[in-house]
């Protein structure tokens, strides 16, 4: 802890001239930095002569963070900040560094918003307007990375979408001397593509990646199990954010390892007595927007229940998406996911909709398209009752819509669902 305190003290020295921190430096105390405080007066609250010069020179840029069930936040960062963090981790990761060293192309299968962002960058480089239907080359981020997805909801991909994406991956694969490529994905998106290829009889044409990283949202255990059954290569999770870069990586067995270069991390219980911790991050990795005691909005659990950031065993969802239970306590996505994985391995996408202090509905789809068996349903309802005190009805659906961000929300209040018209 002494070393961590020294690191934090060194970080504070680096932010003395940034307006947002002046009051804290004068008071000798840094309160937790919340997202609304970052946005208040942005970007003037971050502006220094050095930052102004970096913006003028194109060495810093204003971008929006990604959002699932939370507001997107404007941030300042070096160009390709997150990509460079990703590349460095890929090149150093003990299980997949070989695919970096072999010059593998990175094919990215994630939200359509990410593809559209890349197409805009590509158009800007060419001095052209952003295309409505970007070609393969217009979806190339750099010499190493290509984006695939052109639709918001992967559940609605048609056969033509599947054939195009398989063909584009095959082109990347055959261009490599060893027939290798690296697949970067959102776990749900890859599972949808694999499922649709299987259903269409096209699985034999699905090019097999040499390594896989999923890095964009919480990947449920059933989805990860499905991917492990289908792909015979290391499947790695990266944990991070647009504003921070990557903080942890998993190995191929699912154990998490810290990647806290130029960072200091605190774990604070989300409420008194809870073993679910909020991540409070101090980081100077982004030189244009160093964050001191910033609440990332993510939650984690440790192997022994202690607040030791070196003992994190898993990330359990977003703090704003914790459900406060009628009987007291908190329910995270990870806890519900545990019960689903143990009771009903065929469940694919799910969404919990509380309708009262002790009642809820669980909407779900399955990999095989059929409702879960009666015994599995009883076991799952019992697990939710025992674990959360909820009388939970199960509601099988053919489709659960993805959010506008291109990510799934595991929790939705019934009133919110009614407003969207999807009850």
DAVEN-V19513 format. One record per backbone hydrogen bond with DSSP energy under -0.5 kcal/mol. NH is the residue of the N-H (numbers start at 1). CO is the residue of the C=O. Records with the same first field share a line. If there is no record, write none. Layout:
# DAVEN-V19513
NH->CO ; CO
This chain:
# DAVEN-V19513
5->1
6->2
7->3
8->4
9->5
10->6
11->7
12->8
13->9
14->10 ; 11
15->11 ; 12
16->13
18->15
19->17
20->45
21->18
22->19
25->21
26->22
27->23
28->24
29->24
31->29
33->293
34->32
37->34
38->34
39->35
40->36
42->39
44->41
45->41
46->43
47->43 ; 44
52->48
53->49
54->50
55->51
56->52
57->53
58->54 ; 55
59->54
60->54
61->77
63->61 ; 75
65->73
75->63
77->61
81->78
84->80
85->81
86->82
87->83
88->84
89->85
90->86
91->87
92->88 ; 89
93->89
97->93
99->96
100->96
101->97
102->98
103->100
104->99
106->144
107->105 ; 182
108->106 ; 146
109->107 ; 184
110->108
114->111
115->111
116->112
117->113
118->114
119->115
120->116
121->117
122->118
123->119
124->120
125->121
126->122
127->123 ; 124
128->123
139->135 ; 136
140->137
141->139 ; 145
142->145
146->106
147->139
148->108
154->152
156->153
157->154
161->158
162->158
163->159
164->160
165->161
166->162
167->163
168->164
169->165
170->166
171->167
172->168
173->169
174->170
175->171
176->172 ; 173
179->176
182->105
183->211
184->107 ; 182
185->213
186->109
190->186
191->187
192->188
193->189
194->190
195->191
196->192
197->193
198->194
199->195
200->196
201->198
202->197
203->197
205->202
206->203
207->205
209->207
210->181
211->181
212->234
213->183
214->236
215->185
220->218
224->220
225->221
226->222
227->223
228->224
229->225
230->226
231->227
232->230
233->231
234->210
236->212 ; 234
238->214
239->248
241->245
245->241
247->239
248->239
249->257
250->237
251->255
254->251
257->249
259->247
263->260
264->282
266->280
267->307
268->266 ; 278
270->276
274->271
277->275 ; 300
278->268
279->298
280->266 ; 278
281->279 ; 294
282->264
283->291
284->262
285->262
287->285
289->286
291->283
292->290
293->291
294->281
295->33
296->279 ; 294
299->317
300->277
301->314
303->311
309->307
311->308
312->309
313->301
314->301
316->299
317->299
319->297
321->318
322->319
323->331
324->322
325->323 ; 329
326->357
328->325
331->323
333->316
334->316
336->332
337->333
338->334
339->335
340->336
341->337
342->338
343->339
344->340
347->344
348->365
351->363
352->410
353->361
355->359
356->359
359->356
360->391
361->353
362->393
363->351 ; 361
364->395
365->349
367->346
377->373
378->374
379->375
380->376
381->377
382->378
383->379
384->380
385->381
386->382
387->383
388->384
389->384 ; 385
390->384
391->358
392->390
393->360 ; 391
395->362
397->364
403->407
406->403
410->408
412->352
414->354
417->413
418->414
419->415
420->416
421->417 ; 418
422->417
